[in-house]
Amino acid sequence: MADFDPQEMVLRFRARAEAVRKRGIPPVEGPDRTRFIEASKVDFQDFAMLGDATATLVDGMLRLEIDLRPQP
């Protein structure tokens, strides 16, 4: 655990969110295309939320704090 940097993990999730946002749609049609698009939306949401987290590591406990309150 000594080499684990929680902030680096958060940055990797930010990069993953950006990669999902930029990736193209493979040549699939019909219901498979719809499923791919829906899965991409969920992937982006999950990665973006973790990429916005404040991460702390204290006494071996990783804490991710994500503010989900509506912005004014």
C-alpha positions in Angstrom: 0.0 0.0 0.0 2.9 2.3 0.5 3.1 3.0 -3.3 -0.6 3.5 -3.8 -1.5 7.1 -4.5 -5.3 7.7 -4.4 -5.0 10.9 -6.4 -3.4 9.0 -9.3 -6.3 6.6 -9.2 -8.7 9.5 -9.5 -6.8 10.8 -12.4 -7.0 7.4 -14.1 -10.8 7.5 -13.7 -10.8 11.0 -15.3 -8.8 9.6 -18.2 -11.2 6.7 -18.6 -14.2 9.0 -18.6 -12.6 11.1 -21.3 -11.8 7.9 -23.3 -15.4 6.7 -23.1 -16.7 10.1 -24.2 -14.4 10.2 -27.2 -14.7 6.6 -28.4 -16.6 5.9 -31.5 -19.4 3.5 -31.9 -18.4 0.1 -33.4 -20.2 -1.1 -36.6 -23.2 -2.7 -34.8 -26.8 -2.3 -35.7 -30.2 -2.6 -34.1 -30.6 -3.5 -30.4 -26.9 -4.1 -30.0 -26.2 -0.5 -31.0 -28.7 0.7 -28.5 -27.2 -1.4 -25.8 -23.7 -0.2 -26.6 -24.8 3.4 -26.4 -26.6 2.9 -23.1 -23.6 1.1 -21.6 -21.3 3.9 -22.8 -23.5 6.5 -21.0 -23.3 4.5 -17.8 -19.6 3.9 -18.1 -19.0 7.6 -18.6 -21.2 8.6 -15.7 -19.4 6.1 -13.3 -15.9 7.0 -14.5 -16.7 10.7 -14.4 -18.1 10.5 -10.8 -15.0 8.7 -9.6 -12.8 11.1 -11.5 -14.4 14.0 -9.6 -13.9 12.3 -6.2 -11.8 13.6 -3.4 -9.7 10.6 -2.4 -7.9 10.1 0.9 -6.0 7.1 2.3 -5.8 7.1 6.1 -4.7 4.0 8.1 -5.2 1.7 5.1 -8.8 3.0 4.5 -9.5 4.5 1.1 -12.2 7.1 1.2 -13.8 8.5 -1.9 -16.0 11.5 -1.4 -18.2 12.6 -4.2 -20.5 15.7 -3.9 -23.8 14.8 -5.6 -25.7 17.8 -4.4 -27.2 20.0 -7.1 -25.1 23.0 -8.1 -26.8 26.4 -7.7 
